């Protein structure tokens, strides 16, 4: 079962989430502050981080950025509010998804599994991997190795967060095809309900800062106003 690092300052929430996840077989390390979480992280080596936004000392936004600067662990934000600026800022800081507190154990479990599937599997629409080395796809200066989950630009490997990688793999599998935000939520984030389009928009923004020469004039991940996003045409 995935190892979970929980960073949450509210003792009642921390104990409740820890108990719910341990009952489902997860190994959980719980930290009461961002500083403690960052100290625990290297030794515990979690598969995913559950991160409260409103932390004493280093807040969740800072912690998210610090984790992202060193490793591409999946991060799910825990927030008491689901419709405010905090969610957008957290997504822009590098979180892959968010859960509004309080959340039932089955909701936590389902969201953890969905985020980890995005980390482990190639995007829908990608061809099955045959024995032997798979060809690396090139689009302008961008090189995409689907089998190895490696993306490079100008000969340099790019560090993409799990959601950024899955989004790029999915869009680039069918260049020129337009996908609505809801379609991307269903295929990339695996949200079958009417999900939050901010997940998509924030991920696109982060991805563009890494793969585009001029993020405001993108060549690769393009906006089709009123419809959604597409990859190219270049």
PEWOLIN-V120830 format. One record per pair of residues at least 24 apart in sequence whose C-alpha atoms are under 10 Angstrom apart, sorted by sequence separation. I is the first residue (numbers start at 1). GAP is how many residues later the second one is. If there is no record, write none. Layout:
[[I/GAP] [I/GAP]]
This chain:
[[1/24] [2/24] [3/24] [4/24] [5/24] [6/24] [7/24] [8/24] [9/24] [32/24] [33/24] [34/24] [35/24] [48/24] [49/24] [50/24] [51/24] [52/24] [53/24] [54/24] [77/24] [78/24] [122/24] [144/24] [145/24] [164/24] [1/25] [2/25] [3/25] [4/25] [5/25] [6/25] [7/25] [8/25] [9/25] [33/25] [34/25] [38/25] [48/25] [49/25] [50/25] [51/25] [52/25] [53/25] [54/25] [61/25] [65/25] [68/25] [69/25] [78/25] [121/25] [122/25] [144/25] [163/25] [204/25] [1/26] [2/26] [3/26] [4/26] [5/26] [6/26] [7/26] [8/26] [33/26] [34/26] [37/26] [38/26] [41/26] [47/26] [48/26] [49/26] [50/26] [51/26] [52/26] [53/26] [54/26] [60/26] [61/26] [64/26] [68/26] [121/26] [122/26] [163/26] [6/27] [7/27] [33/27] [34/27] [46/27] [47/27] [48/27] [49/27] [50/27] [51/27] [52/27] [53/27] [64/27] [65/27] [66/27] [67/27] [68/27] [122/27] [146/27] [201/27] [7/28] [34/28] [35/28] [38/28] [45/28] [46/28] [47/28] [48/28] [49/28] [50/28] [51/28] [52/28] [61/28] [62/28] [64/28] [65/28] [66/28] [121/28] [144/28] [200/28] [201/28] [7/29] [8/29] [34/29] [38/29] [61/29] [64/29] [65/29] [120/29] [200/29] [7/30] [33/30] [34/30] [60/30] [61/30] [63/30] [64/30] [65/30] [119/30] [6/31] [7/31] [61/31] [62/31] [64/31] [5/32] [54/32] [61/32] [76/32] [5/33] [7/33] [17/33] [53/33] [60/33] [61/33] [139/33] [167/33] [53/34] [61/34] [5/35] [6/35] [60/35] [76/35] [137/35] [168/35] [5/36] [53/36] [76/36] [137/36] [139/36] [163/36] [164/36] [167/36] [168/36] [4/37] [53/37] [75/37] [163/37] [167/37] [14/38] [52/38] [74/38] [164/38] [165/38] [5/39] [51/39] [76/39] [164/39] [168/39] [4/40] [5/40] [6/40] [75/40] [163/40] [164/40] [167/40] [3/41] [4/41] [5/41] [74/41] [75/41] [163/41] [164/41] [3/42] [4/42] [5/42] [6/42] [7/42] [8/42] [9/42] [10/42] [74/42] [119/42] [120/42] [123/42] [124/42] [161/42] [164/42] [165/42] [3/43] [4/43] [5/43] [6/43] [7/43] [8/43] [9/43] [73/43] [119/43] [122/43] [123/43] [126/43] [163/43] [164/43] [168/43] [2/44] [3/44] [4/44] [5/44] [6/44] [7/44] [8/44] [9/44] [10/44] [51/44] [74/44] [118/44] [119/44] [122/44] [123/44] [125/44] [126/44] [163/44] [164/44] [176/44] [178/44] [179/44] [180/44] [184/44] [2/45] [3/45] [4/45] [5/45] [6/45] [7/45] [8/45] [9/45] [10/45] [50/45] [74/45] [117/45] [118/45] [119/45] [121/45] [123/45] [124/45] [125/45] [126/45] [161/45] [175/45] [176/45] [178/45] [179/45] [183/45] [184/45] [1/46] [2/46] [3/46] [4/46] [5/46] [6/46] [7/46] [8/46] [9/46] [49/46] [52/46] [73/46] [116/46] [118/46] [119/46] [120/46] [123/46] [124/46] [125/46] [126/46] [127/46] [160/46] [161/46] [164/46] [175/46] [176/46] [178/46] [180/46] [181/46] [182/46] [8/47] [9/47] [50/47] [51/47] [52/47] [72/47] [115/47] [116/47] [118/47] [119/47] [122/47] [123/47] [124/47] [125/47] [126/47] [160/47] [180/47] [181/47] [7/48] [8/48] [50/48] [51/48] [115/48] [118/48] [122/48] [123/48] [125/48] [126/48] [159/48] [172/48] [179/48] [180/48] [181/48] [50/49] [52/49] [117/49] [118/49] [123/49] [124/49] [125/49] [171/49] [172/49] [178/49] [179/49] [180/49] [123/50] [160/50] [171/50] [178/50] [179/50] [180/50] [159/51] [160/51] [178/51] [179/51] [8/52] [158/52] [168/52] [177/52] [178/52] [179/52] [7/53] [158/53] [168/53] [176/53] [177/53] [178/53] [167/54] [176/54] [177/54] [178/54] [175/55] [176/55] [177/55] [7/56] [174/56] [175/56] [176/56] [177/56] [153/57] [174/57] [175/57] [176/57] [50/58] [152/58] [153/58] [171/58] [172/58] [173/58] [174/58] [175/58] [176/58] [152/59] [153/59] [171/59] [172/59] [175/59] [151/60] [170/60] [171/60] [172/60] [170/61] [171/61] [50/62] [125/62] [168/62] [169/62] [49/63] [124/63] [168/63] [48/64] [123/64] [124/64] [47/65] [48/65] [96/65] [123/65] [94/66] [95/66] [96/66] [97/66] [48/67] [94/67] [95/67] [96/67] [48/68] [94/68] [95/68] [96/68] [47/69] [94/69] [118/69] [142/69] [5/70] [6/70] [7/70] [8/70] [94/70] [118/70] [141/70] [142/70] [7/71] [117/71] [118/71] [141/71] [6/72] [47/72] [117/72] [118/72] [141/72] [115/73] [117/73] [114/74] [115/74] [114/75] [115/75] [114/76] [113/77] [114/77] [111/78] [142/78] [111/79] [140/79] [110/80] [111/80] [139/80] [140/80] [24/81] [139/81] [23/82] [24/82] [22/83] [26/83] [20/84] [21/84] [17/85] [20/85] [21/85] [24/85] [16/86] [17/86] [19/86] [20/86] [75/86] [16/87] [17/87] [18/87] [21/87] [72/87] [74/87] [75/87] [13/88] [16/88] [17/88] [20/88] [21/88] [71/88] [72/88] [73/88] [74/88] [75/88] [13/89] [16/89] [20/89] [70/89] [71/89] [72/89] [73/89] [74/89] [13/90] [69/90] [71/90] [72/90] [17/91] [68/91] [72/91] [68/92] [97/92] [139/92] [68/93] [96/93] [139/93] [139/94] [140/94] [139/95] [98/98] [97/99] [97/101] [98/101] [97/102] [96/103] [97/103] [95/104] [96/104] [92/106] [96/106] [97/106] [91/107] [92/107] [95/107] [96/107] [4/108] [91/108] [94/108] [95/108] [91/109] [92/109] [93/109] [94/109] [2/110] [88/110] [91/110] [92/110] [93/110] [2/111] [87/111] [88/111] [91/111] [92/111] [1/112] [87/112] [90/112] [91/112] [92/112] [94/112] [83/113] [88/113] [89/113] [92/113] [93/113] [2/114] [82/114] [88/114] [91/114] [92/114] [87/115] [91/115]]
